[in-house]
Amino acid sequence: MSQFNSASFLKTVPHKPGIYQMFNDKQTIIYVGKAKDLNNRLKSYFNSSKKTLKTDRLVSHIHHVEFTITNTETEALLLEQTYIKKYQPRYNVLLKDDKSYPFIKLSKERHPQLSLYRGAINRKKDEFFGPYPSGYAVKQILALLQKTFPIRQCLDSTYRNRTRPCLQYQIKRCLGPCVPGLVSDEDYNEQVNYVRLFLSGRSEQIIQKITEDMHKASSELNFEKAAALRDQLQAIKHINEKQAIYNNNDNLDVIGFHYESGLACIYVLFIRNGQTFGHRSYFPKVPSNTELEEVIETFLGQFYLQGNQNRNIPQKILLNFSLSDKQAMEETLSIIAEHQVKLVDEPKGDNLKLLNIATVNAQTAVKNKLLENSTIKQRYDALKAFLGIDKINRMECFDISHFMGKNTIASCVVFDENGPVKSEFRRYNITDITPGDDYAAMEQVLRRRYNKKDLADEKVPDIIFIDGGKGQLNQALQVFEQLDVNWNKNHPILIGVAKGAERKEGLETLFFEAHGTGHYLDDRSPALLLIQQIRNASHDHAIVGQRKKGTKQLTDSALEHINGVGAKRRKALLNHFGGLRELKNASIDEIAQVQGISKPLAEKIYLNLQQ
């Protein structure tokens, strides 16, 4: 139990806004909070009549508390989010949303290009539209735009090195600006302007503009252009009919929240100019017995205040939950967004319909996740029963992949009781073995993985699966007999997984270290389904790594034997042209434009690649 002297500490805490950090006896921050009145807020943690189960558990681990005074509650809220993001405290609600949000980029050049973009944006250099909730949403929009507005989406390196139009021009999904004479700059920029209006959500303006251009082309007896604009107009109207949610042109985020059986889902529906921008479900990590208001408040803080700095905060955010301190959150969001932001928890009319949609989707997502979790639990329970063990904290699986003995890659995937732990998936480059010797490859990866005297207990798996059957299992057994490892718990169970005679799922044979004969599981066995899932994840992880290595080797090998072209120059050439194929199509003068490449070296590179 905690030995923290709260009475003497509280005498030093002022009645001012700020944040507080609670530390355990290992000097680790276990909770970060903000308060309008630090003294009153911290006093509530040690008031026995008001403590919740979560607070009671938190207080029992407090070694000491530090606080920082701020000028306003808004400053405290911003500082709180900075600390939560930095320290990821155990007892805080945590939103796992590390992915950057994608934009659609319209480049500023003679013939602008449309593309998906992630990262810091520079509006002086290019135009950006978004952010969008996912890369999938952007790819869908780009595919839609390609069918409706034929402007290029190819890489600049491809565009610069074309001598004849590509397939996109043939199927009328690009105007072919890469080839002189196919389209005038005026006609191309006309389509670019249509795209700009479309992505800005100004549907009425684009319809009006295309209508005017169509009538103008008709009056000039340019009936071919008029017909193309007519088809474009019909396509845009069809898109608007499919995308329109309701008639208002509001910009808003609609947030539906649902909590059930310890699982929280926050479903966000993005509406811009009355059209769907996409949606996304979030499952924040919620400590046991956390109050629901803290979940919502922390989500809003982490989602809007510590997320992607280019996030577009709308003027209205619809919520199906009422916050007691809504004003402080609105003021903070307004400062970050540089315009007034309202949290609406009692919407009416069309907005209420939107909120109901988000709420129903949050409920459905929670039910599906719980069903998925129950399936995972069922599979784990079945595997534990089959192996006769009480608990499985960690499992690892190894697989070997190569192409005709070359570019050998070993993969290791990690699963725990909640499924795959993708952050701990690893690939190993296997070297100095006889090509195609899978046994030697398995020996090397196991030694590199486990021959560590300082391997933490939580990193020691309960089960190790070896994809390859009895032979690979025997190889693994020899390795573990020779390893100088001080296991602080029981030796992991080693299991070899061999495909059946027909190499079909469901016919796998399991080989155990203590048994010479194979064991079969019914093809509908939950335990076998879990083993298949782990084995397939390891197999896929190895194949992807092997293919990436093979592709890189093929690309590099064409340049490696050219004298004067080292690693830095190879990288500069490939980055400039976008790939080996484009580099082979480049002229000597174009190659010489790459930084660090002289004219004589460009001639040498050109001649070597042509040969």
BATI-467668 format. One record per residue (C-alpha): chain; x, y, z. Coordinates in nm, 2 decimals. Layout:
<dovexs>
 kette      x      y      z
     A      X      Y      Z
...
</dovexs>
This chain:
<dovexs>
 kette      x      y      z
     A   0.00   0.00   0.00
     A   0.10   0.36  -0.06
     A   0.29   0.54   0.22
     A   0.21   0.88   0.06
     A   0.13   1.15   0.33
     A  -0.16   1.32   0.16
     A  -0.25   1.56   0.45
     A   0.09   1.73   0.45
     A   0.11   1.74   0.07
     A  -0.23   1.90   0.03
     A  -0.12   2.19   0.25
     A   0.13   2.29  -0.02
     A  -0.12   2.27  -0.31
     A  -0.28   2.61  -0.41
     A  -0.64   2.68  -0.52
     A  -0.53   2.75  -0.88
     A  -0.57   2.58  -1.22
     A  -0.30   2.34  -1.34
     A  -0.20   1.98  -1.40
     A  -0.08   1.71  -1.16
     A   0.13   1.40  -1.21
     A   0.11   1.09  -0.99
     A   0.42   0.87  -0.96
     A   0.47   0.52  -0.82
     A   0.77   0.39  -0.62
     A   0.96   0.33  -0.95
     A   0.94   0.70  -1.04
     A   0.70   0.62  -1.32
     A   0.41   0.85  -1.40
     A   0.09   0.65  -1.35
     A  -0.17   0.93  -1.40
     A  -0.19   1.28  -1.54
     A  -0.49   1.51  -1.47
     A  -0.59   1.87  -1.50
     A  -0.80   2.08  -1.27
     A  -0.96   2.42  -1.24
     A  -0.87   2.41  -0.87
     A  -0.57   2.19  -0.80
     A  -0.63   2.17  -0.42
     A  -1.00   2.07  -0.45
     A  -0.93   1.82  -0.72
     A  -0.64   1.64  -0.55
     A  -0.83   1.64  -0.22
     A  -1.10   1.44  -0.38
     A  -0.86   1.15  -0.44
     A  -0.80   1.11  -0.07
     A  -1.16   1.16   0.04
     A  -1.27   0.81   0.14
     A  -1.64   0.89   0.09
     A  -1.60   0.99  -0.27
     A  -1.34   0.74  -0.40
     A  -1.43   0.50  -0.69
     A  -1.27   0.15  -0.73
     A  -1.03   0.30  -0.99
     A  -0.93   0.59  -0.77
     A  -0.88   0.35  -0.47
     A  -0.65   0.14  -0.68
     A  -0.46   0.44  -0.82
     A  -0.41   0.60  -0.48
     A  -0.27   0.27  -0.34
     A   0.02   0.30  -0.59
     A   0.10   0.67  -0.53
     A   0.45   0.74  -0.41
     A   0.45   1.11  -0.46
     A   0.26   1.38  -0.66
     A   0.39   1.68  -0.86
     A   0.18   1.97  -0.99
     A   0.23   2.25  -1.24
     A   0.03   2.58  -1.20
     A  -0.11   2.73  -1.52
     A  -0.28   3.07  -1.59
     A  -0.61   2.92  -1.71
     A  -0.79   2.59  -1.73
     A  -0.74   2.59  -2.11
     A  -0.37   2.60  -2.06
     A  -0.40   2.31  -1.82
     A  -0.60   2.10  -2.07
     A  -0.34   2.15  -2.34
     A  -0.05   2.07  -2.10
     A  -0.24   1.76  -1.98
     A  -0.26   1.62  -2.34
     A   0.11   1.69  -2.40
     A   0.20   1.49  -2.09
     A  -0.04   1.20  -2.17
     A   0.10   1.17  -2.52
     A   0.46   1.17  -2.39
     A   0.43   0.94  -2.09
     A   0.12   0.72  -2.17
     A   0.03   0.67  -1.80
     A  -0.12   0.34  -1.69
     A  -0.44   0.48  -1.54
     A  -0.52   0.73  -1.81
     A  -0.76   0.66  -2.09
     A  -0.53   0.62  -2.40
     A  -0.63   0.67  -2.76
     A  -0.41   0.45  -2.99
     A  -0.42   0.68  -3.29
     A  -0.06   0.72  -3.41
     A  -0.13   0.71  -3.78
     A  -0.10   1.03  -3.97
     A  -0.41   1.15  -4.15
     A  -0.39   1.16  -4.53
     A  -0.46   1.45  -4.76
     A  -0.53   1.48  -5.13
     A  -0.25   1.69  -5.28
     A  -0.29   1.90  -5.60
     A   0.06   2.01  -5.70
     A   0.14   2.36  -5.82
     A   0.31   2.31  -6.16
     A   0.24   2.34  -6.53
     A   0.03   2.02  -6.53
     A  -0.08   1.96  -6.17
     A  -0.08   1.61  -6.04
     A  -0.34   1.46  -5.79
     A  -0.20   1.22  -5.52
     A  -0.24   1.09  -5.17
     A  -0.02   1.27  -4.93
     A   0.09   1.22  -4.56
     A   0.31   1.43  -4.35
     A   0.37   1.80  -4.29
     A   0.20   2.03  -4.54
     A   0.34   2.33  -4.72
     A   0.05   2.53  -4.87
     A   0.29   2.76  -5.05
     A   0.42   2.48  -5.25
     A   0.11   2.27  -5.32
     A  -0.27   2.27  -5.25
     A  -0.40   2.03  -4.99
     A  -0.76   1.90  -4.93
     A  -0.85   1.71  -4.62
     A  -0.74   1.56  -4.39
     A  -0.94   1.24  -4.46
     A  -1.00   0.96  -4.20
     A  -0.81   0.69  -4.38
     A  -0.59   0.62  -4.69
     A  -0.87   0.40  -4.82
     A  -1.11   0.69  -4.83
     A  -0.85   0.90  -5.02
     A  -0.79   0.62  -5.27
     A  -1.17   0.58  -5.33
     A  -1.20   0.96  -5.40
     A  -0.89   0.96  -5.63
     A  -1.04   0.67  -5.83
     A  -1.37   0.86  -5.86
     A  -1.19   1.17  -5.97
     A  -0.99   0.98  -6.23
     A  -1.32   0.86  -6.39
     A  -1.48   1.21  -6.38
     A  -1.19   1.46  -6.42
     A  -0.91   1.33  -6.65
     A  -0.61   1.49  -6.49
     A  -0.29   1.30  -6.42
     A  -0.22   1.09  -6.11
     A   0.11   0.94  -6.23
     A   0.44   1.00  -6.06
     A   0.64   1.30  -6.17
     A   0.93   1.08  -6.28
     A   0.69   0.88  -6.51
     A   0.53   1.21  -6.64
     A   0.87   1.36  -6.72
     A   0.99   1.06  -6.91
     A   0.70   0.96  -7.13
     A   0.73   0.98  -7.51
     A   0.38   0.85  -7.58
     A   0.06   0.84  -7.39
     A  -0.01   0.56  -7.14
     A  -0.32   0.34  -7.10
     A  -0.49   0.60  -6.88
     A  -0.51   0.83  -7.19
     A  -0.64   0.55  -7.41
     A  -0.93   0.48  -7.17
     A  -1.00   0.85  -7.13
     A  -0.89   0.88  -6.77
     A  -0.61   1.12  -6.84
     A  -0.57   1.41  -7.09
     A  -0.21   1.30  -7.16
     A  -0.02   1.62  -7.07
     A   0.30   1.42  -7.08
     A   0.30   1.42  -7.46
     A   0.31   1.76  -7.63
     A   0.01   1.84  -7.85
     A  -0.25   1.61  -7.69
     A  -0.40   1.88  -7.47
     A  -0.37   2.25  -7.44
     A  -0.27   2.41  -7.10
     A  -0.60   2.60  -7.10
     A  -0.81   2.28  -7.14
     A  -0.60   2.10  -6.88
     A  -0.63   2.38  -6.62
     A  -1.00   2.39  -6.68
     A  -1.03   2.03  -6.55
     A  -0.79   2.12  -6.26
     A  -1.02   2.40  -6.16
     A  -1.32   2.16  -6.17
     A  -1.13   1.93  -5.93
     A  -1.04   2.22  -5.70
     A  -1.41   2.31  -5.68
     A  -1.51   1.95  -5.62
     A  -1.26   1.88  -5.34
     A  -1.36   2.21  -5.18
     A  -1.72   2.09  -5.15
     A  -1.86   2.36  -5.38
     A  -2.08   2.13  -5.58
     A  -2.33   2.40  -5.69
     A  -2.05   2.62  -5.83
     A  -1.89   2.33  -6.03
     A  -2.23   2.24  -6.18
     A  -2.29   2.60  -6.27
     A  -1.94   2.64  -6.42
     A  -1.95   2.32  -6.63
     A  -2.30   2.42  -6.75
     A  -2.17   2.75  -6.87
     A  -1.87   2.59  -7.03
     A  -2.09   2.34  -7.20
     A  -2.32   2.61  -7.35
     A  -2.01   2.81  -7.46
     A  -1.86   2.51  -7.64
     A  -2.20   2.44  -7.81
     A  -2.23   2.80  -7.93
     A  -1.88   2.78  -8.07
     A  -1.99   2.46  -8.26
     A  -1.74   2.25  -8.05
     A  -1.99   1.97  -8.01
     A  -1.74   1.71  -7.91
     A  -1.63   1.92  -7.61
     A  -1.99   2.00  -7.52
     A  -2.08   1.63  -7.52
     A  -1.78   1.55  -7.29
     A  -1.89   1.83  -7.05
     A  -2.25   1.70  -7.06
     A  -2.13   1.35  -6.95
     A  -1.91   1.51  -6.68
     A  -2.21   1.71  -6.55
     A  -2.42   1.39  -6.52
     A  -2.14   1.21  -6.34
     A  -2.10   1.49  -6.09
     A  -2.48   1.50  -6.02
     A  -2.48   1.12  -5.97
     A  -2.18   1.15  -5.73
     A  -2.36   1.42  -5.53
     A  -2.67   1.22  -5.50
     A  -2.47   0.92  -5.36
     A  -2.26   1.13  -5.12
     A  -2.52   1.38  -4.99
     A  -2.63   1.31  -4.63
     A  -2.87   1.60  -4.60
     A  -2.93   1.93  -4.76
     A  -2.74   2.15  -4.52
     A  -2.39   2.25  -4.61
     A  -2.25   2.22  -4.26
     A  -1.90   2.12  -4.16
     A  -1.92   1.89  -3.85
     A  -1.79   1.58  -3.68
     A  -2.05   1.35  -3.54
     A  -1.93   1.14  -3.25
     A  -2.13   0.84  -3.12
     A  -2.01   0.68  -2.80
     A  -2.09   0.33  -2.66
     A  -1.95   0.14  -2.37
     A  -2.03  -0.22  -2.28
     A  -1.85  -0.50  -2.09
     A  -1.53  -0.30  -2.04
     A  -1.51  -0.20  -2.41
     A  -1.56   0.15  -2.54
     A  -1.61   0.25  -2.90
     A  -1.61   0.60  -3.03
     A  -1.74   0.62  -3.39
     A  -1.67   0.95  -3.57
     A  -1.86   1.05  -3.89
     A  -1.69   1.33  -4.08
     A  -1.93   1.57  -4.26
     A  -1.79   1.84  -4.49
     A  -2.02   2.07  -4.69
     A  -2.31   1.83  -4.63
     A  -2.12   1.53  -4.77
     A  -1.96   1.23  -4.61
     A  -1.58   1.27  -4.58
     A  -1.56   0.92  -4.43
     A  -1.58   0.76  -4.09
     A  -1.36   0.58  -3.84
     A  -1.41   0.37  -3.52
     A  -1.18   0.42  -3.22
     A  -1.13   0.18  -2.93
     A  -0.94   0.37  -2.66
     A  -0.77   0.18  -2.38
     A  -0.99   0.23  -2.08
     A  -0.87   0.13  -1.73
     A  -1.12  -0.06  -1.52
     A  -1.39   0.13  -1.34
     A  -1.32   0.46  -1.53
     A  -1.61   0.70  -1.53
     A  -1.76   0.74  -1.88
     A  -1.73   1.12  -1.88
     A  -1.35   1.08  -1.84
     A  -1.35   0.85  -2.14
     A  -1.52   1.11  -2.36
     A  -1.33   1.41  -2.23
     A  -1.00   1.24  -2.27
     A  -1.09   1.12  -2.62
     A  -1.18   1.47  -2.73
     A  -0.85   1.60  -2.58
     A  -0.63   1.34  -2.74
     A  -0.82   1.33  -3.07
     A  -0.82   1.71  -3.14
     A  -0.54   1.85  -2.92
     A  -0.26   1.60  -2.95
     A  -0.34   1.44  -3.28
     A  -0.22   1.54  -3.63
     A  -0.14   1.91  -3.62
     A  -0.31   1.95  -3.96
     A  -0.64   1.81  -3.83
     A  -0.93   2.02  -3.95
     A  -1.16   2.10  -3.65
     A  -1.51   2.19  -3.76
     A  -1.73   2.45  -3.61
     A  -1.97   2.20  -3.47
     A  -1.91   1.86  -3.30
     A  -2.22   1.65  -3.23
     A  -2.20   1.43  -2.91
     A  -2.43   1.17  -2.77
     A  -2.29   1.24  -2.42
     A  -2.32   1.56  -2.20
     A  -2.00   1.69  -2.04
     A  -2.02   1.87  -1.71
     A  -1.73   2.10  -1.81
     A  -1.82   2.15  -2.17
     A  -1.72   2.52  -2.18
     A  -1.35   2.46  -2.10
     A  -1.33   2.21  -2.38
     A  -1.51   2.44  -2.63
     A  -1.27   2.73  -2.54
     A  -0.96   2.51  -2.58
     A  -1.08   2.37  -2.92
     A  -1.17   2.72  -3.04
     A  -0.82   2.84  -2.96
     A  -0.66   2.55  -3.15
     A  -0.90   2.58  -3.45
     A  -0.88   2.96  -3.45
     A  -1.26   2.98  -3.49
     A  -1.55   2.92  -3.26
     A  -1.62   2.55  -3.19
     A  -1.94   2.43  -3.03
     A  -2.01   2.09  -2.87
     A  -2.37   2.00  -2.93
     A  -2.51   1.72  -2.71
     A  -2.88   1.78  -2.79
     A  -2.91   1.82  -3.17
     A  -3.23   1.84  -3.35
     A  -3.37   1.76  -3.70
     A  -3.11   1.64  -3.95
     A  -2.83   1.67  -3.70
     A  -3.01   1.43  -3.46
     A  -3.05   1.18  -3.74
     A  -2.67   1.20  -3.80
     A  -2.60   1.15  -3.43
     A  -2.83   0.85  -3.43
     A  -2.64   0.70  -3.72
     A  -2.30   0.74  -3.54
     A  -2.45   0.60  -3.21
     A  -2.59   0.29  -3.38
     A  -2.25   0.23  -3.56
     A  -2.07   0.26  -3.23
     A  -2.30   0.00  -3.07
     A  -2.26  -0.23  -3.36
     A  -1.88  -0.20  -3.35
     A  -1.87  -0.28  -2.98
     A  -2.09  -0.59  -3.03
     A  -1.87  -0.71  -3.32
     A  -1.55  -0.65  -3.12
     A  -1.69  -0.84  -2.82
     A  -1.79  -1.13  -3.04
     A  -1.44  -1.13  -3.19
     A  -1.28  -1.12  -2.84
     A  -1.50  -1.40  -2.73
     A  -1.39  -1.60  -3.03
     A  -1.03  -1.53  -2.95
     A  -1.09  -1.64  -2.59
     A  -1.26  -1.95  -2.70
     A  -0.96  -2.04  -2.92
     A  -0.71  -1.97  -2.64
     A  -0.91  -2.18  -2.39
     A  -0.92  -2.47  -2.64
     A  -0.54  -2.45  -2.70
     A  -0.48  -2.44  -2.32
     A  -0.70  -2.74  -2.27
     A  -0.53  -2.93  -2.56
     A  -0.18  -2.86  -2.42
     A  -0.29  -2.91  -2.05
     A  -0.15  -2.57  -1.93
     A  -0.32  -2.31  -1.72
     A  -0.22  -1.99  -1.89
     A  -0.08  -1.85  -2.22
     A   0.07  -1.51  -2.19
     A   0.28  -1.51  -2.50
     A   0.34  -1.72  -2.82
     A   0.59  -1.68  -3.09
     A   0.61  -1.84  -3.43
     A   0.90  -1.86  -3.68
     A   0.90  -1.92  -4.06
     A   1.17  -1.91  -4.33
     A   1.12  -1.77  -4.68
     A   1.36  -1.75  -4.98
     A   1.35  -1.74  -5.36
     A   1.54  -2.04  -5.50
     A   1.78  -2.02  -5.20
     A   1.84  -1.64  -5.24
     A   1.73  -1.35  -5.02
     A   1.65  -1.57  -4.72
     A   1.43  -1.40  -4.46
     A   1.31  -1.54  -4.12
     A   1.01  -1.40  -3.96
     A   0.89  -1.40  -3.59
     A   0.54  -1.30  -3.50
     A   0.41  -1.25  -3.15
     A   0.06  -1.33  -3.02
     A  -0.08  -1.27  -2.67
     A  -0.42  -1.34  -2.52
     A  -0.57  -1.05  -2.72
     A  -0.43  -1.17  -3.06
     A  -0.14  -1.04  -3.27
     A   0.11  -0.80  -3.11
     A   0.21  -0.64  -3.44
     A   0.45  -0.39  -3.28
     A   0.67  -0.69  -3.18
     A   0.67  -0.86  -3.52
     A   1.03  -0.90  -3.65
     A   1.22  -1.00  -3.97
     A   1.57  -1.13  -3.98
     A   1.81  -1.12  -4.28
     A   1.97  -1.47  -4.29
     A   2.33  -1.47  -4.41
     A   2.64  -1.70  -4.44
     A   2.44  -2.02  -4.49
     A   2.42  -2.27  -4.78
     A   2.15  -2.14  -5.02
     A   1.82  -2.31  -4.95
     A   1.93  -2.46  -4.61
     A   1.62  -2.40  -4.41
     A   1.76  -2.58  -4.11
     A   2.06  -2.35  -4.09
     A   1.83  -2.05  -4.13
     A   1.61  -2.17  -3.84
     A   1.91  -2.22  -3.62
     A   2.05  -1.87  -3.70
     A   1.72  -1.69  -3.62
     A   1.66  -1.88  -3.30
     A   2.01  -1.81  -3.17
     A   1.97  -1.44  -3.26
     A   1.63  -1.43  -3.10
     A   1.70  -1.61  -2.77
     A   2.07  -1.62  -2.70
     A   2.03  -1.32  -2.46
     A   2.11  -1.35  -2.09
     A   1.91  -1.04  -2.01
     A   1.59  -1.15  -2.18
     A   1.30  -1.01  -1.97
     A   1.06  -1.27  -1.82
     A   0.77  -1.11  -2.00
     A   0.95  -1.17  -2.33
     A   0.99  -1.54  -2.27
     A   0.71  -1.71  -2.47
     A   0.50  -1.99  -2.32
     A   0.48  -2.16  -2.67
     A   0.71  -2.14  -2.97
     A   0.57  -2.26  -3.30
     A   0.81  -2.37  -3.57
     A   0.67  -2.38  -3.92
     A   0.82  -2.68  -4.09
     A   0.74  -2.99  -3.90
     A   0.95  -3.26  -3.73
     A   1.28  -3.18  -3.90
     A   1.27  -2.81  -3.81
     A   1.15  -2.89  -3.46
     A   1.45  -3.12  -3.40
     A   1.67  -2.84  -3.52
     A   1.51  -2.60  -3.28
     A   1.55  -2.85  -2.99
     A   1.93  -2.88  -3.06
     A   1.96  -2.50  -3.06
     A   1.78  -2.47  -2.72
     A   2.00  -2.74  -2.57
     A   2.31  -2.53  -2.66
     A   2.18  -2.19  -2.57
     A   2.32  -2.03  -2.26
     A   1.99  -1.89  -2.14
     A   1.88  -1.86  -1.78
     A   1.50  -1.91  -1.81
     A   1.33  -1.78  -1.50
     A   1.02  -1.99  -1.56
     A   0.94  -2.32  -1.73
     A   1.10  -2.39  -2.07
     A   0.87  -2.28  -2.35
     A   0.67  -2.56  -2.52
     A   0.81  -2.62  -2.87
     A   0.56  -2.72  -3.13
     A   0.64  -2.80  -3.50
     A   0.36  -2.73  -3.74
     A   0.37  -2.94  -4.06
     A   0.13  -2.90  -4.35
     A  -0.07  -3.22  -4.44
     A   0.00  -3.44  -4.73
     A  -0.21  -3.22  -4.96
     A  -0.08  -2.90  -4.80
     A  -0.43  -2.78  -4.71
     A  -0.54  -2.60  -4.40
     A  -0.71  -2.83  -4.16
     A  -0.47  -3.12  -4.24
     A  -0.18  -2.99  -4.03
     A   0.02  -3.22  -3.81
     A   0.16  -3.10  -3.48
     A   0.49  -3.24  -3.35
     A   0.58  -3.19  -2.99
     A   0.93  -3.20  -2.84
     A   0.85  -3.49  -2.62
     A   0.67  -3.70  -2.88
     A   0.80  -3.87  -3.19
     A   0.47  -3.91  -3.36
     A   0.25  -3.64  -3.50
     A  -0.08  -3.52  -3.35
     A  -0.38  -3.41  -3.54
     A  -0.66  -3.17  -3.45
     A  -1.00  -3.17  -3.60
     A  -1.02  -2.91  -3.88
     A  -1.30  -2.73  -3.69
     A  -1.11  -2.73  -3.36
     A  -1.08  -2.37  -3.22
     A  -0.72  -2.46  -3.11
     A  -0.62  -2.55  -3.46
     A  -0.78  -2.23  -3.60
     A  -0.56  -2.03  -3.36
     A  -0.25  -2.22  -3.46
     A  -0.33  -2.16  -3.83
     A  -0.38  -1.79  -3.76
     A  -0.04  -1.76  -3.60
     A   0.13  -1.98  -3.86
     A  -0.03  -1.78  -4.15
     A   0.07  -1.45  -3.99
     A   0.43  -1.57  -3.97
     A   0.43  -1.70  -4.32
     A   0.29  -1.38  -4.47
     A   0.53  -1.17  -4.27
     A   0.83  -1.37  -4.40
     A   0.70  -1.36  -4.77
     A   0.65  -0.98  -4.76
     A   1.00  -0.93  -4.63
     A   1.15  -1.17  -4.88
     A   0.98  -0.99  -5.17
     A   1.09  -0.65  -5.06
     A   1.44  -0.77  -5.03
     A   1.43  -0.93  -5.37
     A   1.29  -0.62  -5.53
     A   1.55  -0.39  -5.37
     A   1.83  -0.63  -5.48
     A   1.70  -0.64  -5.84
     A   1.69  -0.26  -5.84
     A   2.03  -0.21  -5.69
     A   2.21  -0.48  -5.89
     A   2.17  -0.30  -6.22
     A   2.36   0.00  -6.08
     A   2.60  -0.17  -5.84
     A   2.85  -0.27  -6.10
     A   2.89   0.08  -6.25
     A   3.21   0.24  -6.13
     A   3.16   0.57  -5.96
     A   2.80   0.49  -5.85
     A   2.79   0.42  -5.48
     A   2.51   0.38  -5.24
     A   2.44   0.75  -5.21
     A   2.43   0.81  -5.58
     A   2.21   0.50  -5.64
     A   1.96   0.63  -5.39
     A   1.97   0.98  -5.54
     A   1.91   0.84  -5.89
     A   1.62   0.61  -5.79
     A   1.46   0.89  -5.58
     A   1.48   1.13  -5.87
     A   1.33   0.91  -6.13
     A   1.11   0.70  -5.91
     A   1.24   0.36  -6.02
     A   1.48   0.17  -6.24
     A   1.24   0.15  -6.53
     A   1.21   0.53  -6.55
     A   1.59   0.57  -6.51
     A   1.65   0.34  -6.81
     A   1.41   0.55  -7.02
     A   1.59   0.88  -6.92
     A   1.83   1.06  -7.15
     A   2.19   1.14  -7.07
     A   2.10   1.51  -7.01
     A   1.82   1.41  -6.77
     A   2.05   1.18  -6.57
     A   2.31   1.46  -6.55
     A   2.05   1.68  -6.37
     A   2.06   1.45  -6.07
     A   2.27   1.60  -5.79
     A   2.62   1.45  -5.77
     A   2.60   1.31  -6.13
     A   2.84   1.46  -6.38
     A   2.79   1.45  -6.75
     A   3.07   1.19  -6.81
     A   2.92   0.97  -6.53
     A   2.57   1.02  -6.68
     A   2.70   0.89  -7.01
     A   2.85   0.58  -6.84
     A   2.52   0.51  -6.65
     A   2.32   0.55  -6.97
     A   2.54   0.32  -7.17
     A   2.55   0.05  -6.89
     A   2.17   0.06  -6.85
     A   2.11   0.03  -7.23
     A   2.33  -0.27  -7.24
</dovexs>
